[in-house]
Amino acid sequence: MTEARQRGCYWWADAPPRRIEEASWSGHTEIAIIGCGFAGLSAAIYLARAGRKVTIFEKEAIGFGASTRNGGITSGNIRYSHAQLARRFGTEKATAFIDEAVAARAALASFIRDEKINCNFQPSGRMVGISREFDKAAIEAENTAFQQRYDISPQFIDAADLPGYISTSSYKAGIYRPDIGGIHPAKLLHEKVRLARAAGVTIYSECPVTRIYRTGAEFILETANGQVKSDHLVSASNGYTDKAQPWLRRRLVPVISEIIVTEKLGANFVKSLMPKLSMFGEDKEVGFYYRPTPDGERILLGGRRMHKQDAIAQMRLHEGLAAIFPELGGAKIDHYWAGNVVFPFDQLPKLAVHDGIIYPTGFCGSGTVWAHWLGRKAAAIILAKDSAGQTDDPASPASNFAQMPMRTMPFYTGGPWFMPLAMSYYRMRDKLAAGRY
Ligand SMILES: Cc1cc2nc3c(=O)[nH]c(=O)nc-3n(C[C@H](O)[C@H](O)[C@H](O)COP(=O)(O)OP(=O)(O)OC[C@H]3O[C@@H](n4cnc5c(N)ncnc54)[C@H](O)[C@@H]3O)c2cc1C
């Protein structure tokens, strides 16, 4: 482990992973949840507030998973455009997917506001930098349609207007979305833990679930603390899914995402690079995401893992940062860390149900919004089932991402041997696309 990695996750300095000591152990719970990240906690909060007995089992300390390690950009992305979705699913379903993404983003923002959550929420928008060939008229038509349907106005940013958003020569243009922002993810996670516990949720930390089976309608969970029986089971282990869940592991491709944070650059300097202090992404297959830290003093940049060795991986991220902002080539990097994201084979989020287990999963690197939303939808499935469909929970009806097949491929057991090949392929596509411009 390099010195860089030991300096670790920037967010953990304010809100580190921690143990929770529960006073007692019960061998039965109405609803068991595996994993104490955004998804598991969302499900737990809604179920406990509906009067259910809920227990979360977390393998590590609370706040260990992707939910506290991420870039904190509330993107709620779907990896495909409306046109691409329409080709696969038809126009109506494509529109329903996008509708749901808009609703999911708004739900997270209102959750943060309504629950008065202290997580440095910055509704400062996100700009995607365009470096590929583009069709301005098509983008503007799409923006207008979006505005008409959702009353949200994405803006096409011409090269001449880019300096109002970012000081770089890396992009030919940009698309700015005002409904996306930034959060401090570790603070959000621990605030959700606070709400869950206030609602009566029991949380066992450092308590891995090691085996799951059923006797009739009941689930039996073997855990490090002993056996537990439950009426319902939600699995929210996502990028950290282990061998206790072979069905899920066969259907998820884990990918390492990693992040650097610069030294303190000074608020004025950061503002000169990012005048709106907004969030940023890129239109590449393997692009970077980046943002100012909530105090406006540093810049955080992340991307897919680019080398097995931490020191080289960190250097590649720094090179990426310097390609966008040459002024930062000599900046010190104070933090570097990595975490797991997961992709289903079709690269669309899922709310799967298999053998009675509910899986909010496969958020494709955009789980800040999706984990919150689909965790809540998982709760809605249970509430609807127990009340024979009669529920006034606002998360009903079920998600458009429910009842979609979760495919695997022959001989795949969760070790993505093909990822280096896939990454090389995507990088080559990026190079070709950049050359075409
Ligand atoms: C570096 C990085 C950057 C990212 N940036 C962004 C971003 O900017 N915007 C965005 O929207 N998304 C981002 N993401 C993705 C986002 O963080 C995740 O999609 C989201 O946090 C997933 O939440 P979750 O609750 O499903 O899983 P997690 O938060 O990973 O929680 C799963 C938990 O399950 C536990 N677990 C696993 N197996 C067991 C078991 N057998 N028993 C008990 N517990 C178990 C794990 O220990 C873990 O704590 C990023 C992810 C990473 C890693």
Ligand as a Chemical Component Dictionary entry (heavy atoms), coordinates in Angstrom:
data_LIG
# 
_chem_comp.id                   LIG 
_chem_comp.type                 NON-POLYMER 
_chem_comp.pdbx_formal_charge   0 
_chem_comp.three_letter_code    LIG 
# 
loop_
_chem_comp_atom.comp_id 
_chem_comp_atom.atom_id 
_chem_comp_atom.alt_atom_id 
_chem_comp_atom.type_symbol 
_chem_comp_atom.charge 
_chem_comp_atom.model_Cartn_x 
_chem_comp_atom.model_Cartn_y 
_chem_comp_atom.model_Cartn_z 
_chem_comp_atom.pdbx_ordinal 
LIG C1  C1  C 0 -14.600 5.859   -6.356 1  
LIG C2  C2  C 0 -16.083 5.925   -6.618 2  
LIG C3  C3  C 0 -16.638 7.099   -7.158 3  
LIG C4  C4  C 0 -18.015 7.183   -7.387 4  
LIG N1  N1  N 0 -18.553 8.378   -7.774 5  
LIG C5  C5  C 0 -19.896 8.510   -7.881 6  
LIG C6  C6  C 0 -20.484 9.780   -8.129 7  
LIG O1  O1  O 0 -19.803 10.806  -8.196 8  
LIG N2  N2  N 0 -21.839 9.835   -8.291 9  
LIG C7  C7  C 0 -22.631 8.727   -8.148 10 
LIG O2  O2  O 0 -23.839 8.831   -8.313 11 
LIG N3  N3  N 0 -22.105 7.522   -7.849 12 
LIG C8  C8  C 0 -20.763 7.381   -7.693 13 
LIG N4  N4  N 0 -20.217 6.170   -7.352 14 
LIG C9  C9  C 0 -21.128 5.004   -7.184 15 
LIG C10 C10 C 0 -21.862 5.009   -5.856 16 
LIG O3  O3  O 0 -20.984 5.305   -4.806 17 
LIG C11 C11 C 0 -22.486 3.617   -5.624 18 
LIG O4  O4  O 0 -23.247 3.246   -6.749 19 
LIG C12 C12 C 0 -23.404 3.592   -4.408 20 
LIG O5  O5  O 0 -22.769 4.162   -3.290 21 
LIG C13 C13 C 0 -23.810 2.170   -4.100 22 
LIG O6  O6  O 0 -24.462 2.165   -2.862 23 
LIG P1  P1  P 0 -24.899 0.802   -2.228 24 
LIG O7  O7  O 0 -25.614 1.085   -0.968 25 
LIG O8  O8  O 0 -25.634 0.017   -3.232 26 
LIG O9  O9  O 0 -23.521 0.008   -1.963 27 
LIG P2  P2  P 0 -22.344 0.257   -0.915 28 
LIG O10 O10 O 0 -22.326 1.628   -0.387 29 
LIG O11 O11 O 0 -21.088 -0.235  -1.581 30 
LIG O12 O12 O 0 -22.712 -0.692  0.283  31 
LIG C14 C14 C 0 -22.673 -2.098  0.179  32 
LIG C15 C15 C 0 -22.275 -2.661  1.520  33 
LIG O13 O13 O 0 -22.566 -4.059  1.539  34 
LIG C16 C16 C 0 -21.643 -4.650  2.434  35 
LIG N5  N5  N 0 -21.611 -6.113  2.224  36 
LIG C17 C17 C 0 -21.154 -6.797  1.143  37 
LIG N6  N6  N 0 -21.296 -8.115  1.324  38 
LIG C18 C18 C 0 -21.843 -8.283  2.553  39 
LIG C19 C19 C 0 -22.192 -9.431  3.325  40 
LIG N7  N7  N 0 -21.997 -10.671 2.875  41 
LIG N8  N8  N 0 -22.729 -9.256  4.565  42 
LIG C20 C20 C 0 -22.937 -7.990  5.051  43 
LIG N9  N9  N 0 -22.605 -6.868  4.360  44 
LIG C21 C21 C 0 -22.065 -7.011  3.114  45 
LIG C22 C22 C 0 -20.341 -3.953  2.097  46 
LIG O14 O14 O 0 -19.392 -4.070  3.144  47 
LIG C23 C23 C 0 -20.793 -2.515  1.828  48 
LIG O15 O15 O 0 -20.603 -1.672  2.945  49 
LIG C24 C24 C 0 -18.851 6.049   -7.125 50 
LIG C25 C25 C 0 -18.297 4.883   -6.592 51 
LIG C26 C26 C 0 -16.931 4.828   -6.326 52 
LIG C27 C27 C 0 -16.370 3.569   -5.733 53 
# 
loop_
_chem_comp_bond.comp_id 
_chem_comp_bond.atom_id_1 
_chem_comp_bond.atom_id_2 
_chem_comp_bond.value_order 
_chem_comp_bond.pdbx_ordinal 
LIG C1  C2  SING 1  
LIG C2  C3  SING 2  
LIG C2  C26 DOUB 3  
LIG C3  C4  DOUB 4  
LIG C4  N1  SING 5  
LIG C4  C24 SING 6  
LIG N1  C5  DOUB 7  
LIG C5  C6  SING 8  
LIG C5  C8  SING 9  
LIG C6  O1  DOUB 10 
LIG C6  N2  SING 11 
LIG N2  C7  SING 12 
LIG C7  O2  DOUB 13 
LIG C7  N3  SING 14 
LIG N3  C8  DOUB 15 
LIG C8  N4  SING 16 
LIG N4  C9  SING 17 
LIG N4  C24 SING 18 
LIG C9  C10 SING 19 
LIG C10 O3  SING 20 
LIG C10 C11 SING 21 
LIG C11 O4  SING 22 
LIG C11 C12 SING 23 
LIG C12 O5  SING 24 
LIG C12 C13 SING 25 
LIG C13 O6  SING 26 
LIG O6  P1  SING 27 
LIG P1  O7  DOUB 28 
LIG P1  O8  SING 29 
LIG P1  O9  SING 30 
LIG O9  P2  SING 31 
LIG P2  O10 DOUB 32 
LIG P2  O11 SING 33 
LIG P2  O12 SING 34 
LIG O12 C14 SING 35 
LIG C14 C15 SING 36 
LIG C15 O13 SING 37 
LIG C15 C23 SING 38 
LIG O13 C16 SING 39 
LIG C16 N5  SING 40 
LIG C16 C22 SING 41 
LIG N5  C17 SING 42 
LIG N5  C21 SING 43 
LIG C17 N6  DOUB 44 
LIG N6  C18 SING 45 
LIG C18 C19 SING 46 
LIG C18 C21 DOUB 47 
LIG C19 N7  SING 48 
LIG C19 N8  DOUB 49 
LIG N8  C20 SING 50 
LIG C20 N9  DOUB 51 
LIG N9  C21 SING 52 
LIG C22 O14 SING 53 
LIG C22 C23 SING 54 
LIG C23 O15 SING 55 
LIG C24 C25 DOUB 56 
LIG C25 C26 SING 57 
LIG C26 C27 SING 58 
# 
